[in-house]
Amino acid sequence: SPLDCLSYHQLFPDDHTRYFATSGTLSQKQKDLLRTAFEKFDQKKGEIIIATDKDIGGEEIAQKLKEIAPKTAQVFRHAPKYQKDWNEALKAQIERERQQQNQRSRGRGLSR
């Protein structure tokens, strides 16, 4: 989803990355557009990272996207390690950072 694209960018910022959301389906027009984009990435020796949900649907869409990519392309699937999707992974990271900040703040108290 577009939200997962934005979340992935927050987790792994990179000014050279381009994001595409399929919303879990691939129409013929989407396939054609992605095939063209993948060919351009491959010509520039770029990597294609397929960042999908950590579920069967994510596996299926990743496989379909791999089939669209040129045979010579560097294609990798990246799924969250613990959460279902990238937005949940971002929320979990924000919560961990908040808890760490709270622990640091408590540790700065004055002692006698």
Biopython code that builds the backbone (N, CA, C, O; Angstrom):
import numpy as np
from Bio.PDB.StructureBuilder import StructureBuilder

atoms = [
    (1, "SER", "N", (0.843, -1.189, 0.000)),
    (1, "SER", "CA", (0.000, 0.000, 0.000)),
    (1, "SER", "C", (0.880, 1.241, 0.000)),
    (1, "SER", "O", (2.057, 1.172, 0.355)),
    (2, "PRO", "N", (0.320, 2.362, -0.392)),
    (2, "PRO", "CA", (1.102, 3.609, -0.327)),
    (2, "PRO", "C", (1.602, 3.898, 1.091)),
    (2, "PRO", "O", (2.712, 4.399, 1.263)),
    (3, "LEU", "N", (0.795, 3.587, 2.099)),
    (3, "LEU", "CA", (1.222, 3.808, 3.484)),
    (3, "LEU", "C", (2.444, 2.959, 3.815)),
    (3, "LEU", "O", (3.356, 3.427, 4.497)),
    (4, "ASP", "N", (2.472, 1.733, 3.346)),
    (4, "ASP", "CA", (3.638, 0.879, 3.582)),
    (4, "ASP", "C", (4.868, 1.404, 2.852)),
    (4, "ASP", "O", (5.982, 1.282, 3.362)),
    (5, "CYS", "N", (4.688, 1.986, 1.668)),
    (5, "CYS", "CA", (5.818, 2.606, 0.953)),
    (5, "CYS", "C", (6.410, 3.736, 1.789)),
    (5, "CYS", "O", (7.627, 3.818, 1.959)),
    (6, "LEU", "N", (5.549, 4.602, 2.308)),
    (6, "LEU", "CA", (6.016, 5.710, 3.142)),
    (6, "LEU", "C", (6.689, 5.201, 4.410)),
    (6, "LEU", "O", (7.709, 5.742, 4.838)),
    (7, "SER", "N", (6.123, 4.169, 5.003)),
    (7, "SER", "CA", (6.704, 3.590, 6.218)),
    (7, "SER", "C", (8.065, 2.977, 5.927)),
    (7, "SER", "O", (9.003, 3.142, 6.707)),
    (8, "TYR", "N", (8.174, 2.277, 4.818)),
    (8, "TYR", "CA", (9.451, 1.674, 4.436)),
    (8, "TYR", "C", (10.509, 2.760, 4.249)),
    (8, "TYR", "O", (11.656, 2.598, 4.667)),
    (9, "HIS", "N", (10.119, 3.860, 3.622)),
    (9, "HIS", "CA", (11.054, 4.963, 3.422)),
    (9, "HIS", "C", (11.507, 5.551, 4.764)),
    (9, "HIS", "O", (12.673, 5.918, 4.913)),
    (10, "GLN", "N", (10.614, 5.640, 5.720)),
    (10, "GLN", "CA", (10.999, 6.144, 7.044)),
    (10, "GLN", "C", (11.987, 5.198, 7.723)),
    (10, "GLN", "O", (12.898, 5.644, 8.421)),
    (11, "LEU", "N", (11.808, 3.913, 7.522)),
    (11, "LEU", "CA", (12.692, 2.914, 8.138)),
    (11, "LEU", "C", (14.035, 2.818, 7.422)),
    (11, "LEU", "O", (15.064, 2.599, 8.061)),
    (12, "PHE", "N", (14.031, 2.980, 6.110)),
    (12, "PHE", "CA", (15.235, 2.814, 5.292)),
    (12, "PHE", "C", (15.360, 3.973, 4.310)),
    (12, "PHE", "O", (15.227, 3.774, 3.102)),
    (13, "PRO", "N", (15.613, 5.175, 4.808)),
    (13, "PRO", "CA", (15.663, 6.335, 3.904)),
    (13, "PRO", "C", (16.792, 6.225, 2.886)),
    (13, "PRO", "O", (17.907, 5.819, 3.210)),
    (14, "ASP", "N", (16.476, 6.595, 1.652)),
    (14, "ASP", "CA", (17.458, 6.564, 0.572)),
    (14, "ASP", "C", (16.938, 7.478, -0.538)),
    (14, "ASP", "O", (15.877, 7.230, -1.112)),
    (15, "ASP", "N", (17.681, 8.517, -0.828)),
    (15, "ASP", "CA", (17.244, 9.488, -1.830)),
    (15, "ASP", "C", (17.203, 8.927, -3.253)),
    (15, "ASP", "O", (16.622, 9.546, -4.143)),
    (16, "HIS", "N", (17.807, 7.776, -3.470)),
    (16, "HIS", "CA", (17.852, 7.201, -4.820)),
    (16, "HIS", "C", (16.788, 6.125, -5.033)),
    (16, "HIS", "O", (16.718, 5.517, -6.101)),
    (17, "THR", "N", (15.975, 5.898, -4.031)),
    (17, "THR", "CA", (14.953, 4.856, -4.102)),
    (17, "THR", "C", (13.673, 5.406, -4.723)),
    (17, "THR", "O", (13.293, 6.552, -4.483)),
    (18, "ARG", "N", (13.027, 4.585, -5.512)),
    (18, "ARG", "CA", (11.724, 4.908, -6.091)),
    (18, "ARG", "C", (10.728, 3.878, -5.551)),
    (18, "ARG", "O", (11.051, 2.699, -5.411)),
    (19, "TYR", "N", (9.540, 4.335, -5.257)),
    (19, "TYR", "CA", (8.543, 3.476, -4.624)),
    (19, "TYR", "C", (7.334, 3.301, -5.531)),
    (19, "TYR", "O", (6.899, 4.241, -6.196)),
    (20, "PHE", "N", (6.802, 2.095, -5.549)),
    (20, "PHE", "CA", (5.605, 1.776, -6.308)),
    (20, "PHE", "C", (4.695, 0.949, -5.410)),
    (20, "PHE", "O", (5.143, -0.013, -4.786)),
    (21, "ALA", "N", (3.436, 1.314, -5.343)),
    (21, "ALA", "CA", (2.462, 0.550, -4.551)),
    (21, "ALA", "C", (1.502, -0.151, -5.503)),
    (21, "ALA", "O", (0.991, 0.452, -6.447)),
    (22, "THR", "N", (1.270, -1.409, -5.246)),
    (22, "THR", "CA", (0.332, -2.165, -6.073)),
    (22, "THR", "C", (-0.996, -2.385, -5.363)),
    (22, "THR", "O", (-1.968, -2.804, -5.990)),
    (23, "SER", "N", (-1.048, -2.109, -4.075)),
    (23, "SER", "CA", (-2.247, -2.347, -3.252)),
    (23, "SER", "C", (-2.674, -3.805, -3.317)),
    (23, "SER", "O", (-3.861, -4.121, -3.237)),
    (24, "GLY", "N", (-1.704, -4.679, -3.462)),
    (24, "GLY", "CA", (-1.965, -6.110, -3.388)),
    (24, "GLY", "C", (-2.440, -6.777, -4.660)),
    (24, "GLY", "O", (-2.653, -7.990, -4.678)),
    (25, "THR", "N", (-2.611, -6.007, -5.730)),
    (25, "THR", "CA", (-3.047, -6.600, -6.991)),
    (25, "THR", "C", (-2.189, -6.046, -8.118)),
    (25, "THR", "O", (-1.518, -5.025, -7.962)),
    (26, "LEU", "N", (-2.220, -6.722, -9.240)),
    (26, "LEU", "CA", (-1.475, -6.262, -10.413)),
    (26, "LEU", "C", (-2.356, -6.334, -11.645)),
    (26, "LEU", "O", (-2.648, -7.417, -12.152)),
    (27, "SER", "N", (-2.773, -5.183, -12.118)),
    (27, "SER", "CA", (-3.513, -5.135, -13.381)),
    (27, "SER", "C", (-2.494, -5.256, -14.516)),
    (27, "SER", "O", (-1.289, -5.155, -14.286)),
    (28, "GLN", "N", (-2.968, -5.466, -15.709)),
    (28, "GLN", "CA", (-2.058, -5.548, -16.857)),
    (28, "GLN", "C", (-1.319, -4.228, -17.050)),
    (28, "GLN", "O", (-0.133, -4.220, -17.381)),
    (29, "LYS", "N", (-2.021, -3.107, -16.843)),
    (29, "LYS", "CA", (-1.374, -1.803, -16.989)),
    (29, "LYS", "C", (-0.258, -1.636, -15.947)),
    (29, "LYS", "O", (0.822, -1.141, -16.271)),
    (30, "GLN", "N", (-0.515, -2.048, -14.701)),
    (30, "GLN", "CA", (0.521, -1.984, -13.671)),
    (30, "GLN", "C", (1.717, -2.847, -14.050)),
    (30, "GLN", "O", (2.865, -2.432, -13.889)),
    (31, "LYS", "N", (1.449, -4.039, -14.551)),
    (31, "LYS", "CA", (2.539, -4.930, -14.962)),
    (31, "LYS", "C", (3.384, -4.280, -16.048)),
    (31, "LYS", "O", (4.613, -4.331, -15.999)),
    (32, "ASP", "N", (2.724, -3.669, -17.027)),
    (32, "ASP", "CA", (3.447, -3.017, -18.126)),
    (32, "ASP", "C", (4.297, -1.859, -17.616)),
    (32, "ASP", "O", (5.460, -1.720, -17.994)),
    (33, "LEU", "N", (3.713, -1.033, -16.759)),
    (33, "LEU", "CA", (4.457, 0.102, -16.201)),
    (33, "LEU", "C", (5.640, -0.367, -15.351)),
    (33, "LEU", "O", (6.740, 0.176, -15.452)),
    (34, "LEU", "N", (5.407, -1.365, -14.523)),
    (34, "LEU", "CA", (6.485, -1.880, -13.672)),
    (34, "LEU", "C", (7.572, -2.562, -14.498)),
    (34, "LEU", "O", (8.758, -2.419, -14.197)),
    (35, "ARG", "N", (7.184, -3.297, -15.528)),
    (35, "ARG", "CA", (8.169, -3.952, -16.399)),
    (35, "ARG", "C", (9.103, -2.898, -17.010)),
    (35, "ARG", "O", (10.319, -3.085, -17.042)),
    (36, "THR", "N", (8.528, -1.798, -17.493)),
    (36, "THR", "CA", (9.332, -0.714, -18.069)),
    (36, "THR", "C", (10.268, -0.112, -17.011)),
    (36, "THR", "O", (11.450, 0.106, -17.276)),
    (37, "ALA", "N", (9.734, 0.153, -15.820)),
    (37, "ALA", "CA", (10.564, 0.720, -14.742)),
    (37, "ALA", "C", (11.673, -0.254, -14.354)),
    (37, "ALA", "O", (12.820, 0.155, -14.172)),
    (38, "PHE", "N", (11.343, -1.527, -14.226)),
    (38, "PHE", "CA", (12.345, -2.530, -13.844)),
    (38, "PHE", "C", (13.444, -2.633, -14.899)),
    (38, "PHE", "O", (14.616, -2.792, -14.559)),
    (39, "GLU", "N", (13.076, -2.543, -16.164)),
    (39, "GLU", "CA", (14.076, -2.594, -17.235)),
    (39, "GLU", "C", (15.042, -1.409, -17.122)),
    (39, "GLU", "O", (16.247, -1.568, -17.314)),
    (40, "LYS", "N", (14.511, -0.227, -16.812)),
    (40, "LYS", "CA", (15.368, 0.951, -16.646)),
    (40, "LYS", "C", (16.288, 0.798, -15.447)),
    (40, "LYS", "O", (17.465, 1.151, -15.521)),
    (41, "PHE", "N", (15.767, 0.275, -14.341)),
    (41, "PHE", "CA", (16.607, 0.047, -13.159)),
    (41, "PHE", "C", (17.717, -0.937, -13.480)),
    (41, "PHE", "O", (18.866, -0.748, -13.080)),
    (42, "ASP", "N", (17.361, -1.992, -14.206)),
    (42, "ASP", "CA", (18.348, -3.016, -14.551)),
    (42, "ASP", "C", (19.433, -2.442, -15.454)),
    (42, "ASP", "O", (20.610, -2.762, -15.287)),
    (43, "GLN", "N", (19.053, -1.604, -16.402)),
    (43, "GLN", "CA", (20.034, -0.982, -17.301)),
    (43, "GLN", "C", (21.024, -0.110, -16.530)),
    (43, "GLN", "O", (22.185, 0.019, -16.918)),
    (44, "LYS", "N", (20.560, 0.476, -15.452)),
    (44, "LYS", "CA", (21.424, 1.331, -14.617)),
    (44, "LYS", "C", (22.090, 0.540, -13.491)),
    (44, "LYS", "O", (22.706, 1.118, -12.595)),
    (45, "LYS", "N", (21.961, -0.800, -13.546)),
    (45, "LYS", "CA", (22.539, -1.699, -12.539)),
    (45, "LYS", "C", (21.969, -1.447, -11.147)),
    (45, "LYS", "O", (22.656, -1.642, -10.144)),
    (46, "GLY", "N", (20.726, -1.018, -11.090)),
    (46, "GLY", "CA", (20.060, -0.788, -9.814)),
    (46, "GLY", "C", (19.445, -2.067, -9.272)),
    (46, "GLY", "O", (19.185, -3.014, -10.013)),
    (47, "GLU", "N", (19.223, -2.076, -7.991)),
    (47, "GLU", "CA", (18.565, -3.206, -7.344)),
    (47, "GLU", "C", (17.060, -2.970, -7.334)),
    (47, "GLU", "O", (16.587, -1.835, -7.279)),
    (48, "ILE", "N", (16.333, -4.060, -7.389)),
    (48, "ILE", "CA", (14.883, -4.017, -7.237)),
    (48, "ILE", "C", (14.579, -4.713, -5.927)),
    (48, "ILE", "O", (14.781, -5.920, -5.787)),
    (49, "ILE", "N", (14.093, -3.943, -4.970)),
    (49, "ILE", "CA", (13.741, -4.503, -3.671)),
    (49, "ILE", "C", (12.226, -4.551, -3.584)),
    (49, "ILE", "O", (11.549, -3.526, -3.673)),
    (50, "ILE", "N", (11.719, -5.730, -3.413)),
    (50, "ILE", "CA", (10.282, -5.931, -3.315)),
    (50, "ILE", "C", (9.958, -6.013, -1.822)),
    (50, "ILE", "O", (10.209, -7.029, -1.175)),
    (51, "ALA", "N", (9.399, -4.933, -1.293)),
    (51, "ALA", "CA", (9.104, -4.829, 0.131)),
    (51, "ALA", "C", (7.622, -5.104, 0.342)),
    (51, "ALA", "O", (6.784, -4.215, 0.187)),
    (52, "THR", "N", (7.316, -6.329, 0.693)),
    (52, "THR", "CA", (5.925, -6.751, 0.812)),
    (52, "THR", "C", (5.597, -7.140, 2.248)),
    (52, "THR", "O", (6.471, -7.206, 3.113)),
    (53, "ASP", "N", (4.311, -7.394, 2.475)),
    (53, "ASP", "CA", (3.869, -7.869, 3.780)),
    (53, "ASP", "C", (4.476, -9.236, 4.077)),
    (53, "ASP", "O", (4.879, -9.975, 3.178)),
    (54, "LYS", "N", (4.526, -9.542, 5.362)),
    (54, "LYS", "CA", (5.038, -10.843, 5.804)),
    (54, "LYS", "C", (3.853, -11.812, 5.928)),
    (54, "LYS", "O", (3.433, -12.176, 7.026)),
    (55, "ASP", "N", (3.341, -12.208, 4.778)),
    (55, "ASP", "CA", (2.246, -13.171, 4.742)),
    (55, "ASP", "C", (2.207, -13.829, 3.361)),
    (55, "ASP", "O", (3.026, -13.523, 2.495)),
    (56, "ILE", "N", (1.263, -14.717, 3.173)),
    (56, "ILE", "CA", (1.161, -15.432, 1.904)),
    (56, "ILE", "C", (0.882, -14.463, 0.746)),
    (56, "ILE", "O", (1.437, -14.620, -0.341)),
    (57, "GLY", "N", (0.028, -13.470, 0.980)),
    (57, "GLY", "CA", (-0.252, -12.481, -0.057)),
    (57, "GLY", "C", (1.000, -11.723, -0.472)),
    (57, "GLY", "O", (1.204, -11.437, -1.651)),
    (58, "GLY", "N", (1.842, -11.400, 0.518)),
    (58, "GLY", "CA", (3.106, -10.724, 0.225)),
    (58, "GLY", "C", (4.036, -11.602, -0.585)),
    (58, "GLY", "O", (4.730, -11.126, -1.483)),
    (59, "GLU", "N", (4.048, -12.887, -0.266)),
    (59, "GLU", "CA", (4.874, -13.834, -1.025)),
    (59, "GLU", "C", (4.383, -13.943, -2.466)),
    (59, "GLU", "O", (5.178, -13.985, -3.405)),
    (60, "GLU", "N", (3.065, -13.989, -2.623)),
    (60, "GLU", "CA", (2.496, -14.141, -3.966)),
    (60, "GLU", "C", (2.782, -12.921, -4.844)),
    (60, "GLU", "O", (3.180, -13.066, -6.000)),
    (61, "ILE", "N", (2.580, -11.718, -4.291)),
    (61, "ILE", "CA", (2.830, -10.522, -5.106)),
    (61, "ILE", "C", (4.316, -10.381, -5.406)),
    (61, "ILE", "O", (4.695, -9.926, -6.484)),
    (62, "ALA", "N", (5.164, -10.775, -4.445)),
    (62, "ALA", "CA", (6.612, -10.721, -4.682)),
    (62, "ALA", "C", (6.994, -11.646, -5.836)),
    (62, "ALA", "O", (7.816, -11.283, -6.677)),
    (63, "GLN", "N", (6.408, -12.825, -5.878)),
    (63, "GLN", "CA", (6.703, -13.764, -6.962)),
    (63, "GLN", "C", (6.259, -13.206, -8.312)),
    (63, "GLN", "O", (6.976, -13.330, -9.305)),
    (64, "LYS", "N", (5.083, -12.594, -8.347)),
    (64, "LYS", "CA", (4.594, -12.001, -9.600)),
    (64, "LYS", "C", (5.512, -10.869, -10.058)),
    (64, "LYS", "O", (5.777, -10.729, -11.252)),
    (65, "LEU", "N", (5.999, -10.060, -9.109)),
    (65, "LEU", "CA", (6.894, -8.958, -9.457)),
    (65, "LEU", "C", (8.244, -9.477, -9.944)),
    (65, "LEU", "O", (8.838, -8.907, -10.859)),
    (66, "LYS", "N", (8.722, -10.549, -9.340)),
    (66, "LYS", "CA", (9.985, -11.152, -9.797)),
    (66, "LYS", "C", (9.858, -11.648, -11.237)),
    (66, "LYS", "O", (10.810, -11.562, -12.013)),
    (67, "GLU", "N", (8.691, -12.162, -11.588)),
    (67, "GLU", "CA", (8.463, -12.658, -12.948)),
    (67, "GLU", "C", (8.450, -11.518, -13.967)),
    (67, "GLU", "O", (8.781, -11.727, -15.134)),
    (68, "ILE", "N", (8.072, -10.326, -13.537)),
    (68, "ILE", "CA", (8.043, -9.158, -14.427)),
    (68, "ILE", "C", (9.446, -8.620, -14.676)),
    (68, "ILE", "O", (9.734, -8.105, -15.757)),
    (69, "ALA", "N", (10.314, -8.736, -13.683)),
    (69, "ALA", "CA", (11.659, -8.156, -13.763)),
    (69, "ALA", "C", (12.500, -8.862, -14.821)),
    (69, "ALA", "O", (12.304, -10.048, -15.085)),
    (70, "PRO", "N", (13.435, -8.135, -15.424)),
    (70, "PRO", "CA", (14.345, -8.769, -16.383)),
    (70, "PRO", "C", (15.141, -9.891, -15.699)),
    (70, "PRO", "O", (15.434, -9.820, -14.505)),
    (71, "LYS", "N", (15.475, -10.899, -16.458)),
    (71, "LYS", "CA", (16.219, -12.049, -15.896)),
    (71, "LYS", "C", (17.572, -11.636, -15.324)),
    (71, "LYS", "O", (18.085, -12.294, -14.420)),
    (72, "THR", "N", (18.155, -10.554, -15.839)),
    (72, "THR", "CA", (19.470, -10.108, -15.384)),
    (72, "THR", "C", (19.400, -9.181, -14.165)),
    (72, "THR", "O", (20.432, -8.804, -13.610)),
    (73, "ALA", "N", (18.192, -8.819, -13.752)),
    (73, "ALA", "CA", (18.030, -7.855, -12.655)),
    (73, "ALA", "C", (18.386, -8.459, -11.310)),
    (73, "ALA", "O", (18.217, -9.655, -11.073)),
    (74, "GLN", "N", (18.882, -7.596, -10.438)),
    (74, "GLN", "CA", (19.123, -7.974, -9.046)),
    (74, "GLN", "C", (17.822, -7.720, -8.293)),
    (74, "GLN", "O", (17.469, -6.571, -8.030)),
    (75, "VAL", "N", (17.113, -8.782, -7.948)),
    (75, "VAL", "CA", (15.810, -8.662, -7.303)),
    (75, "VAL", "C", (15.871, -9.321, -5.933)),
    (75, "VAL", "O", (16.314, -10.461, -5.791)),
    (76, "PHE", "N", (15.416, -8.577, -4.929)),
    (76, "PHE", "CA", (15.408, -9.076, -3.556)),
    (76, "PHE", "C", (14.048, -8.799, -2.935)),
    (76, "PHE", "O", (13.441, -7.758, -3.187)),
    (77, "ARG", "N", (13.579, -9.731, -2.127)),
    (77, "ARG", "CA", (12.352, -9.496, -1.368)),
    (77, "ARG", "C", (12.747, -9.108, 0.045)),
    (77, "ARG", "O", (13.637, -9.715, 0.641)),
    (78, "HIS", "N", (12.079, -8.090, 0.578)),
    (78, "HIS", "CA", (12.318, -7.650, 1.938)),
    (78, "HIS", "C", (10.963, -7.600, 2.637)),
    (78, "HIS", "O", (10.073, -6.849, 2.238)),
    (79, "ALA", "N", (10.821, -8.396, 3.670)),
    (79, "ALA", "CA", (9.589, -8.413, 4.456)),
    (79, "ALA", "C", (9.958, -8.099, 5.904)),
    (79, "ALA", "O", (11.077, -8.383, 6.332)),
    (80, "PRO", "N", (9.037, -7.523, 6.653)),
    (80, "PRO", "CA", (9.345, -7.236, 8.062)),
    (80, "PRO", "C", (9.699, -8.516, 8.810)),
    (80, "PRO", "O", (9.178, -9.592, 8.516)),
    (81, "LYS", "N", (10.585, -8.378, 9.768)),
    (81, "LYS", "CA", (11.043, -9.550, 10.513)),
    (81, "LYS", "C", (9.995, -10.036, 11.516)),
    (81, "LYS", "O", (9.776, -11.239, 11.658)),
    (82, "TYR", "N", (9.353, -9.098, 12.207)),
    (82, "TYR", "CA", (8.434, -9.478, 13.279)),
    (82, "TYR", "C", (6.991, -9.043, 13.043)),
    (82, "TYR", "O", (6.068, -9.713, 13.506)),
    (83, "GLN", "N", (6.776, -7.942, 12.336)),
    (83, "GLN", "CA", (5.432, -7.431, 12.131)),
    (83, "GLN", "C", (4.874, -7.913, 10.794)),
    (83, "GLN", "O", (5.598, -8.447, 9.953)),
    (84, "LYS", "N", (3.552, -7.708, 10.619)),
    (84, "LYS", "CA", (2.894, -8.151, 9.387)),
    (84, "LYS", "C", (3.271, -7.281, 8.195)),
    (84, "LYS", "O", (3.498, -7.793, 7.098)),
    (85, "ASP", "N", (3.339, -5.948, 8.408)),
    (85, "ASP", "CA", (3.628, -5.061, 7.280)),
    (85, "ASP", "C", (4.568, -3.948, 7.712)),
    (85, "ASP", "O", (4.946, -3.861, 8.881)),
    (86, "TRP", "N", (4.945, -3.094, 6.758)),
    (86, "TRP", "CA", (5.954, -2.066, 7.029)),
    (86, "TRP", "C", (5.430, -0.946, 7.903)),
    (86, "TRP", "O", (6.210, -0.321, 8.621)),
    (87, "ASN", "N", (4.134, -0.669, 7.869)),
    (87, "ASN", "CA", (3.595, 0.349, 8.755)),
    (87, "ASN", "C", (3.640, -0.138, 10.201)),
    (87, "ASN", "O", (3.976, 0.631, 11.103)),
    (88, "GLU", "N", (3.308, -1.397, 10.427)),
    (88, "GLU", "CA", (3.412, -1.955, 11.780)),
    (88, "GLU", "C", (4.871, -1.961, 12.243)),
    (88, "GLU", "O", (5.147, -1.707, 13.416)),
    (89, "ALA", "N", (5.794, -2.247, 11.344)),
    (89, "ALA", "CA", (7.220, -2.239, 11.694)),
    (89, "ALA", "C", (7.667, -0.828, 12.080)),
    (89, "ALA", "O", (8.438, -0.662, 13.025)),
    (90, "LEU", "N", (7.191, 0.182, 11.360)),
    (90, "LEU", "CA", (7.539, 1.567, 11.698)),
    (90, "LEU", "C", (6.962, 1.946, 13.053)),
    (90, "LEU", "O", (7.659, 2.544, 13.872)),
    (91, "LYS", "N", (5.703, 1.610, 13.303)),
    (91, "LYS", "CA", (5.090, 1.914, 14.598)),
    (91, "LYS", "C", (5.860, 1.245, 15.734)),
    (91, "LYS", "O", (6.059, 1.846, 16.790)),
    (92, "ALA", "N", (6.292, 0.008, 15.521)),
    (92, "ALA", "CA", (7.060, -0.705, 16.553)),
    (92, "ALA", "C", (8.395, -0.012, 16.810)),
    (92, "ALA", "O", (8.828, 0.098, 17.957)),
    (93, "GLN", "N", (9.046, 0.455, 15.749)),
    (93, "GLN", "CA", (10.318, 1.157, 15.931)),
    (93, "GLN", "C", (10.107, 2.464, 16.685)),
    (93, "GLN", "O", (10.890, 2.796, 17.575)),
    (94, "ILE", "N", (9.072, 3.199, 16.344)),
    (94, "ILE", "CA", (8.780, 4.457, 17.034)),
    (94, "ILE", "C", (8.528, 4.193, 18.518)),
    (94, "ILE", "O", (8.998, 4.945, 19.372)),
    (95, "GLU", "N", (7.799, 3.140, 18.823)),
    (95, "GLU", "CA", (7.524, 2.789, 20.217)),
    (95, "GLU", "C", (8.804, 2.411, 20.952)),
    (95, "GLU", "O", (8.998, 2.816, 22.098)),
    (96, "ARG", "N", (9.681, 1.639, 20.308)),
    (96, "ARG", "CA", (10.970, 1.278, 20.941)),
    (96, "ARG", "C", (11.798, 2.529, 21.224)),
    (96, "ARG", "O", (12.381, 2.665, 22.300)),
    (97, "GLU", "N", (11.844, 3.433, 20.260)),
    (97, "GLU", "CA", (12.603, 4.669, 20.443)),
    (97, "GLU", "C", (12.012, 5.520, 21.559)),
    (97, "GLU", "O", (12.751, 6.142, 22.323)),
    (98, "ARG", "N", (10.688, 5.551, 21.659)),
    (98, "ARG", "CA", (10.024, 6.310, 22.721)),
    (98, "ARG", "C", (10.363, 5.720, 24.083)),
    (98, "ARG", "O", (10.649, 6.455, 25.028)),
    (99, "GLN", "N", (10.332, 4.399, 24.185)),
    (99, "GLN", "CA", (10.670, 3.742, 25.447)),
    (99, "GLN", "C", (12.137, 3.974, 25.816)),
    (99, "GLN", "O", (12.451, 4.194, 26.986)),
    (100, "GLN", "N", (13.023, 3.927, 24.841)),
    (100, "GLN", "CA", (14.434, 4.193, 25.105)),
    (100, "GLN", "C", (14.638, 5.628, 25.577)),
    (100, "GLN", "O", (15.429, 5.877, 26.486)),
    (101, "GLN", "N", (13.932, 6.565, 24.967)),
    (101, "GLN", "CA", (14.026, 7.964, 25.379)),
    (101, "GLN", "C", (13.527, 8.137, 26.806)),
    (101, "GLN", "O", (14.128, 8.868, 27.593)),
    (102, "ASN", "N", (12.427, 7.465, 27.143)),
    (102, "ASN", "CA", (11.903, 7.535, 28.500)),
    (102, "ASN", "C", (12.892, 6.961, 29.511)),
    (102, "ASN", "O", (13.058, 7.516, 30.597)),
    (103, "GLN", "N", (13.545, 5.864, 29.166)),
    (103, "GLN", "CA", (14.536, 5.264, 30.062)),
    (103, "GLN", "C", (15.722, 6.193, 30.253)),
    (103, "GLN", "O", (16.226, 6.322, 31.369)),
    (104, "ARG", "N", (16.179, 6.839, 29.193)),
    (104, "ARG", "CA", (17.291, 7.786, 29.307)),
    (104, "ARG", "C", (16.899, 8.975, 30.172)),
    (104, "ARG", "O", (17.694, 9.460, 30.976)),
    (105, "SER", "N", (15.664, 9.441, 29.999)),
    (105, "SER", "CA", (15.192, 10.589, 30.773)),
    (105, "SER", "C", (15.131, 10.251, 32.254)),
    (105, "SER", "O", (15.484, 11.086, 33.087)),
    (106, "ARG", "N", (14.696, 9.055, 32.599)),
    (106, "ARG", "CA", (14.636, 8.629, 34.007)),
    (106, "ARG", "C", (16.021, 8.476, 34.610)),
    (106, "ARG", "O", (16.210, 8.695, 35.807)),
    (107, "GLY", "N", (16.983, 8.102, 33.788)),
    (107, "GLY", "CA", (18.340, 7.872, 34.263)),
    (107, "GLY", "C", (19.102, 9.170, 34.521)),
    (107, "GLY", "O", (20.225, 9.120, 35.023)),
    (108, "ARG", "N", (18.537, 10.316, 34.198)),
    (108, "ARG", "CA", (19.225, 11.596, 34.356)),
    (108, "ARG", "C", (18.869, 12.301, 35.665)),
    (108, "ARG", "O", (19.228, 13.461, 35.864)),
    (109, "GLY", "N", (18.178, 11.614, 36.539)),
    (109, "GLY", "CA", (17.791, 12.241, 37.804)),
    (109, "GLY", "C", (19.015, 12.548, 38.676)),
    (109, "GLY", "O", (20.097, 11.996, 38.477)),
    (110, "LEU", "N", (18.814, 13.428, 39.631)),
    (110, "LEU", "CA", (19.891, 13.792, 40.555)),
    (110, "LEU", "C", (20.011, 12.756, 41.651)),
    (110, "LEU", "O", (19.003, 12.253, 42.147)),
    (111, "SER", "N", (21.199, 12.443, 42.023)),
    (111, "SER", "CA", (21.419, 11.519, 43.134)),
    (111, "SER", "C", (22.121, 12.275, 44.252)),
    (111, "SER", "O", (22.834, 13.244, 43.991)),
    (112, "ARG", "N", (21.928, 11.843, 45.490)),
    (112, "ARG", "CA", (22.549, 12.518, 46.645)),
    (112, "ARG", "C", (23.618, 11.666, 47.220)),
    (112, "ARG", "O", (24.259, 12.055, 48.197)),
]
sb = StructureBuilder()
sb.init_structure("model")
sb.init_model(0)
sb.init_chain("A")
sb.init_seg("    ")
for serial, (resi, resn, name, xyz) in enumerate(atoms, 1):
    if name == "N":
        sb.init_residue(resn, " ", resi, " ")
    sb.init_atom(name, np.array(xyz, "f"), 0.0, 1.0, " ", f" {name:<3s}", serial, name[0])
structure = sb.get_structure()
